Amino acid sequence: MDKLTVRDLDAAGKRVFVRVDFNVPLQDGKVTDDSRIRAALPTIRHLQAQGARVILASHLGRPDGKVSDSLRLRPVGARLSQLLGRTIPVTGDALGVGTQDAINRLRNGEMLLLENLRFHAEEEKNDPEFAKALAAYADVYVNDAFGTAHRAHASTVGIAKLLPSYAGLLMEKEIEHLSMLLEHPGRPFAAIIGGAKVSDKIKVLKNLLDKVDVMVIGGGMANTFLLAQGKPVGKSLAEPDRVEDARAILAAAEEKGVRIVLPVDVVVAKEVTRGTEYKTIPAEKVPASWHIVDLGKQTLANIEEALADVQTVLWNGPLGVFEIPSFSHGTKAIARFLAAKAEQGTKVVVGGGDSVAAITHQGLADKMTHISTGGGASLEFLEGRELPGITVLRDRTTEGTK
């Protein structure tokens, strides 16, 4: 995936349409997590320094093609302005005479942010006329929104077919690190896959079996694998209809010589709530009315032993009910362990909201090799699928790159 990037672009004086992923959480009209905004800053600053006139565009939430005041991008524009130390205006709409006038008034090195693209139903439909209207704003297109690269929308695919198209620096970084995992990881290579459901990650697990030497399975999805081993899981989250898939993965791993690490002891709770009674027991002795909520200490020790000499680690998904502090110990412990591994030279790539949160909350983000900003996009990439928002960008072999 050798794509042309903004490094290949002479942007001086050009109008550059930059698709960013500013789909960030808001509370009381303020951004509560600005990591996606910060992730776009290198591309924005690069274009700004070149003297480009930058038109930023993003979606926020799921307004389903209707204007929603709670999903306006003004709070995002305010936070971006703080981070850049200059006022970044937000248009009243992604389309219209007022927006066109604001773009016409941009000077070299200036920028603005279009209002939420998904206020227009045509965005998610990849409507040709909507894409054409967006493309008319600019001379060049840059996609720096890896988190939406798996969506064939007007602002990710339609516009890219109408303008010279480049990858932003964040997009470049995501492609580089995730491609490394699939194509040339340092070995031994381990994947730690958690989260709620096997069904969400079955294709990732199958694809990674051909790549990894060790696979750690945790979180709610591990319960389905415990069922596949004939162990009781009580009232725990599990997918009995996916037990055969789990058995097939275990059998394939054995055939390929991939070491699978599953829980041998677990923390169980009477209810999946704060303040409930909980205890640690062997994985084969889960009471019928209890819930598995976290990894036990022996399981953590087994994981650390299995990962002792690995050179590359992918971590996607929490290993317990991370949002409840009492049941977040396993996830947090693995975050600390991986941070220490990264400091010793192991390449550690992390994706998935809660695994990223576990790292960020403990101040460990800077220690990791790479933290992916794309949830569904990362998973589809790791499944080995082509992402339409990446495929459409210009390959480095394309001539006339400036």
N, C-alpha and C positions, 0 to 999 in steps of 0.2 A: 504494500500500500504506500507507494512512494508518491505522495501528492505534493503539488506546488503549495507553498505556504506564503504568508505575508512577507517572509524574508526574500522571496523572489519577486516581490511587487515594488515597483517605484510608485508610491502613492502620492507624491507631492502634487498638491492642487487638485487631486481627484476626489470625486464624491464616492465614498466607500460605504456600502450597506453591510453592516456587521450583525449577523444573527448571533445573539448571545443567549445564555440560559440564566435569566434572572428570575426563575421560578422559585422564589425564596419564601420561607414562612414569615407571616406578618401577625402582629398582635397589637391591638390598640393603635393601629396606624403606623407602626414602626417595624422595621426589619429585625427579627430576632436571631437570625443566623445569616451573616453576610458572606459566607465562604464562597458561594457561587459568584457573587459580585467580585470578590477579590481575585478569584481564579481568572476572570476576564481582563483584569487590569494590564497584564503584560502586553496583550494584543492592542488594547486601547491606547496605551502609552506609546507603543511602537508606531502606530499610525499617526498619532498626535504629533510625535516628534518629527515625523516626515512631512508634516504640513498637509495631511489629508483633511477633508471635510467629512466627518464621521456621522453616519446615521445608524444608531443602535436600535435593534428591534428584538423583542422577546415576547413570550406569553407569560401569563401568571394564572395559575389555577385552572379551573375548568368552567368558564362562564357559558359554554355551549352556544357560542355565537350571539350572545346578548350582552349588552353593557351592564356591568355590575360595579357599583361604586366601591365595594369592598375589595375588588380585584384590580383597581387602578394602579398604575405603576408610579404614581407620585412619591410614595414612601421609598421606593427603590431608587428613584432619581435623586431624592434627598440624601440617601446613604452614599450613592455613587459620587455625588457632589462633595460630600465630606471627605471621602477617600481620595479624590483627585484634587481637592483644594480649590475647586472652581465650580460655579453654578452650571449644572447640566439641565436645560429645560426639557420638560416632557410635553409632547403635543397633546391636544385634546382628543385626537383620534389618529388611527394609523393612516387614514385616507382623508382627502378633502383639500379644499382651497387653502385653508389656514395652515395645514401641514406642509403643503407645497411651498407656500410663501416662506415659512420658517426655514425650510431646506434651502431655498433660493438665497436667503440672507446669511447662510453660514459662510464664514471666512475660513481661510486655511488654518488648520490646527484647532478648529472649533467642532463641537458635536452637539447632538440632541438625541433624545430617546423617544421613539414612537410609543404611543399608547398601546396597551395590550392587544396583540395581534388576534387573539382568539375572541375578541368582541365581534369579530367578523367570522361567520360560519364558513366562509370561503377559504379561510386559512387551513383548517383541518381537512377540507375536501380537496386541497391542492388545485383550487380553481384557476384555470389559465388566465382569466381576466384580472383576478386579484394579484396573481404573481406578476403579471405585466405592469400593473399599477405600481407595485412595489419596485420593480426593476427600473421603472422610469425615473425614480429618485436618484439613481446612482450610475456610475461608470463601471464599478467593480463590485463584486460580491465576495464577502469573507464569512465563512461559517466557523464560529468558535463555540458553538453550542453542542458539545458532544452528547449531552444528556437528552437531546432531541434528535440525534442522528439516525435513530431507528424509525423515525416517523417521516413518511413521504408527504410533507405539508408544503404549502405554497412558499413559505419562507425558508424551507430546508432543501427542497428539490426544485420546485417550479421556477423560482427566481434564478437558481444556479444554472439552469439551462439557457437563460436569456442573457447572462452577463459573464465576463471572464471571472472564474470562480477559484478561490484559494482557501486553504485551511488556515485558521488562526493558530496562535502559539499554543493555546490550551488543547485544541483539537490535535495538533501535531504531537503534543506530549502524551495524550491519551492513546493515540494510535501506536506511538512508539513503544510505550510500556506494555500495553495489552498484546501487541504483536510479538513482543519479546517472549511473553509467557507461552504463546502458542507455537512459536517458530524456533526459538533458540534460547530456552531458559538454562541458567546454570544448574548443574545437577549435583546432588539430588534435588528434585523439584517437588514441593508439597502444596496441596490445596487444602484449605480449611473452609468447608462449606456449611453454613448454618442457615438460620431463618425458619420460618413457620412450616412451609409445605414442600414436600418432595416434588409435587406436580409443577411448582414454579421453576424448579431447577433440574428437572430430569434430563433435559437435553444438554445442559452444562456438565452435569455429572458424567454422562455418556461420552461427550467430546473430550473431557479432561482425562478420562481413563486411558486414552491413548497418549497422553502427554506427561502425566505425573508419575512419581515413584511412590508417593505417600498421599493418601486422602483421608482427612479427618472430617467426620460428619457429626454435627451437633445441632443444637436448637430443636425446635419442634419436629423438624424433618427426621431427626435421628430416631424418634419414637416409631416411625413406620419401619425403619430398619430393625429396631428391636423386635417389633411384631414379626418381621420376616425371619428372625432368629428363634421365634417361638417364645419370646419373653412377654410377660404381661405389662401393660402400660397404664392400667387403671383408667382414670377419666382424662388422661393426658390428650392433648391435641395430637391427632394422628390421622392417616389416610389409609384405612383398611383396603380400599380399592386400588391402592398403589403398592401393596405388599409384593405382588409378583414382579413389578418393576424393580423394587428394592432387591429382591432375590436375584434377579437377572444381573443387576449391577455388582452384587457381591460375588456372583459366579464369574462374571467377566473380569473382575479385579483379580481373583485368584488365578484365572487363566493367564492374565497378562503380567502377573507378578507384582501387582500394585498392593502395597500394604494399606489396609483399611483400619482406621482407628475409630471405634464406636464407644459410647459410654459403658463403663463397667460398674460405676456407682453414680448415683444421681441424688440431687436434692429434690424431695417431694414435699408438696404442701397440700393442706386440706382444701384451700381455696386459692385461686390465682388472684389474690388481692394483698394489699399492704396489711401488716399486722396479724396475718394468719399464722397458724402453727405450721412449722416445717422441720424436716430432719433429713439426714443423709443415710441412704440405704443401698445395698447392692442392686444393680439394675434388674436382676431377675426376681426381685422380691417387692415389686411395687404393689401396694394394697389397691384393691378394686375401686375404692372411693377417693383415692388421692391423685394429684397431678404432678407430673415431672416438670420442674421449673428451672433446673440448673444442673451443671456438671458437678460431680463429686471430686474430692481431692485426689483420689487414685486415678481417676480419668485424666485430670489435669497433669498429673505426674507422667502418665502414659503418653500424653500428647507431647509434652516437653521432651521426653526421651526419644520419641519417634522423629522429632524435628531437630534433634541435637546437631546433626551434621549437614542439614539441608543448606543449599546455596541460594534457592529461590523459593519464595512463599507467596501464594495468592490467598487472601482472606476475604470471603464474601458472606456476610450474614452473622447475626449474633448467635451465641451458644446457649442462651437461656432466655428467660423472660426479662430482658434487659431493662425495660422501662420501670420495673419495680426494684428499688435499690437492694433489697435482701436477696434477690435472685439474679443480680448482675455480676456476682463475684467471678464466675467462670469467664465470662466475656472480658471483664476488666483485666483479669490475670493474664489471659492470652494476649491482650493488647500490650501489657507491660513486657511480657516475654518476647513478643515480636519486635518491640522497640529496642530491646537489648540486642536481639539478633541483628537488627539493621545496623546498629552502631558497630557491630563486629564485622560488617561487610556483607551480610546476607541481603539480597534484594527482596524487599517486602512491598508488595502491591496490595492495596486495600480498596474494596468497593462495597457498596451497600450501606444504606443510611445508618443503621444501628451500630455496625462495626466501625464506621467512621466516627460516629458519636462517641463510642467508647474510647477511641483514641484522642479525639478532640477534648473531651471532658477531663482527661488526665494530663493534658498538655503534651501529648506525645506526637502530635501530627508532624512536626518538623523532623522527627527522627526517621520516619518512613521514607522509602524510596519514592513511592508515588501513591497518592490517594485519588481514586477515580471519582469524578463528579457525576457520572452517569449511572443511574440505577438500572432501568430496563435496557438501556443502550449497552452497558457493560456486559450484562448477561447475554444479550443476543450476540455481541461480539465474541464472547467466550464460548458460545454455542457453535461458532464457526460460520455464522451467517453474515452475508453482506449487508451493510447498513446503507440504506438509500441516500442518506445525507452525506455519506463519505464517498460512496461510489460515484456520485454525480460531479464531484470536484475534479479539477484538472490534474491529470497525471504529470509527473515531472518530464515525461518524454514529449509532452505537448509543445509545439513550437509557438513562438510569439508570446512569450510569458509576461512581458511587461505591460 
